């Protein structure tokens, strides 16, 4: 009878310990926001700079990176690996 009483006390202690552990669990972190969708890239007709289409200035010859380059019009085609000199 003594062992049965000790077993019941131990089981009650384990049950209380486990029930408190579940309620003290930290809340789940909020879900991560979705990754932004990529935007189309266009090259400036004057200098060749690539920029998002939403930031480009539309001109008569195509997209430009700024109003100044739009005013100057299409420039010489340059290779990005060649020296500008």
C-alpha positions as CSV (number, residue, x, y, z in Angstrom):
1,X,0.0,0.0,0.0
2,X,2.9,2.3,0.8
3,X,4.4,1.8,-2.7
4,X,1.0,2.5,-4.4
5,X,0.8,5.8,-2.5
6,X,4.3,6.8,-3.5
7,X,3.6,5.9,-7.2
8,X,0.4,8.0,-7.2
9,X,2.3,11.0,-5.8
10,X,5.0,10.6,-8.4
11,X,2.5,10.3,-11.2
12,X,0.6,13.3,-10.0
13,X,3.8,15.3,-9.9
14,X,4.7,14.3,-13.4
15,X,1.2,15.1,-14.7
16,X,1.3,18.6,-13.1
17,X,4.9,19.3,-14.4
18,X,3.9,18.3,-17.9
19,X,0.7,20.3,-17.9
20,X,2.5,23.4,-16.8
21,X,5.2,22.9,-19.4
22,X,2.7,23.0,-22.2
23,X,1.1,26.2,-21.0
24,X,4.4,27.9,-20.6
25,X,5.5,27.3,-24.2
26,X,6.4,30.5,-26.0
27,X,4.1,31.6,-28.7
28,X,4.9,30.7,-32.2
29,X,6.8,33.3,-34.2
30,X,4.8,35.3,-36.7
31,X,5.0,33.9,-40.3
32,X,7.7,35.5,-42.4
33,X,6.4,38.0,-45.0
34,X,6.4,36.8,-48.6
35,X,9.5,37.6,-50.7
36,X,9.0,40.6,-52.9
37,X,8.4,39.7,-56.5
38,X,11.2,40.6,-59.0
39,X,10.6,43.5,-61.3
40,X,11.5,43.8,-64.9
41,X,14.9,45.5,-65.5
42,X,15.6,47.8,-68.5
43,X,18.7,49.5,-69.7
44,X,19.1,53.2,-70.1
45,X,19.3,54.1,-73.8
46,X,22.0,56.7,-73.1
47,X,24.4,55.1,-70.6
48,X,23.3,51.5,-70.5
49,X,22.6,51.5,-66.7
50,X,20.2,48.7,-65.8
51,X,17.4,49.8,-63.5
52,X,13.9,48.6,-62.6
53,X,11.3,49.5,-65.2
54,X,9.2,51.2,-62.5
55,X,12.0,53.7,-61.9
56,X,12.8,54.4,-65.6
57,X,11.9,57.6,-67.4
58,X,10.1,56.7,-70.7
59,X,11.4,58.7,-73.7
60,X,11.1,58.7,-77.5
61,X,14.0,56.1,-77.9
62,X,13.0,53.9,-75.0
63,X,13.7,53.9,-71.2
64,X,16.2,56.3,-69.6
65,X,17.7,56.4,-66.1
66,X,17.0,60.1,-65.6
67,X,15.3,63.1,-67.3
68,X,18.8,64.5,-68.2
69,X,19.6,61.3,-70.2
70,X,16.2,61.5,-71.8
71,X,16.9,65.0,-72.9
72,X,20.3,64.0,-74.3
73,X,18.8,61.1,-76.2
74,X,20.5,57.7,-77.1
75,X,24.2,57.6,-76.4
76,X,27.0,55.6,-77.9
77,X,26.9,51.9,-77.1
78,X,29.7,51.0,-74.7
79,X,30.8,47.7,-73.4
80,X,30.8,47.7,-69.6
81,X,34.2,45.9,-69.6
82,X,36.0,48.5,-71.8
83,X,37.7,51.6,-70.6
84,X,35.6,54.7,-71.0
85,X,38.7,56.8,-71.8
